[in-house]
Amino acid sequence: MTERISKSAEETTLEDIKLNYEAVRQNVAEAMYKANRRDKVHIMAVTKTVPCEKINYAESLGIDLLGENRVQEFLGKYENYSEKSEIHFIGGLQKNKVKYIIDKVSMIHSVDSADLAAEINRRAGQHGLNTDILIEVNIGGELSKGGVSPTELIETAKVVSGLENVRIRGLMTIPPAGGNEKYFAAMQELFENAKQKYSFLSGIDTLSMGMSGDYVSAVKYGSTIVRIGSGLFGYRNYSI
Ligand SMILES: *Cc1c(COP(=O)(O)O)cnc(C)c1O
């Protein structure tokens, strides 16, 4: 089954979204079966540029996790969400924007420095929250992408694990485009290694990787959250 990504977001109808979601669910289930996995993979709907009507419709189909990229856009749409879903922040995050989202999201995937984690900790503390975070890893070493390098990971995680109001739940990555499985394999190894060797990471349970073009491979290598935008809502006319 394939999603109808060939349509633009504007052309994509509610019926298309329904069929796309069924296709994604089936592809995830198949990939899990092939990988002999019996745990869970959470399908996240990535909402950037998508109007609230379509997001609410996706929620009515059973999607219960939304991924937000841009603080401004999120704040503008947030009021119109149906409140059923869990919301995670997945985009690049500047420290001075943390205060706007801290009480609206239950996890931040894009933590790429101990400094950012410290600010999340400070703001979470002000709200009496304990915010779940993922450390973003720049697995392809690309200059254009955020994330700590694999060699910096443990050092950063150690500092972050000492913060009172954040909890490290795992790792996130956006690998180089092109779908090369070696990056997902490397992330799985990094994740398992971190979990087994370091007591301050022994509780990690979340590996956020895989987008519309490569989520089947990501599931093969242990992803627990796949982040799907265009594969549900149609392709975007501009990239952000
Ligand atoms: C846009 C985006 C996605 C979804 O990308 P698609 O290719 O449209 O599925 C996933 N993760 C992040 C961090 C994104 O910015």
The ligand as an ORCA input file, in Angstrom:
! r2SCAN-3c Opt
* xyz 0 1
  C       8.817     18.111      8.523
  C       9.380     17.189      9.517
  C       8.983     15.849      9.574
  C       8.016     15.246      8.584
  O       8.559     15.268      7.283
  P       7.802     14.522      6.090
  O       8.892     14.191      5.161
  O       6.857     15.529      5.525
  O       7.114     13.366      6.653
  C       9.516     15.040     10.551
  N      10.399     15.513     11.462
  C      10.795     16.800     11.457
  C      11.765     17.246     12.487
  C      10.304     17.671     10.489
  O      10.709     18.941     10.486
*
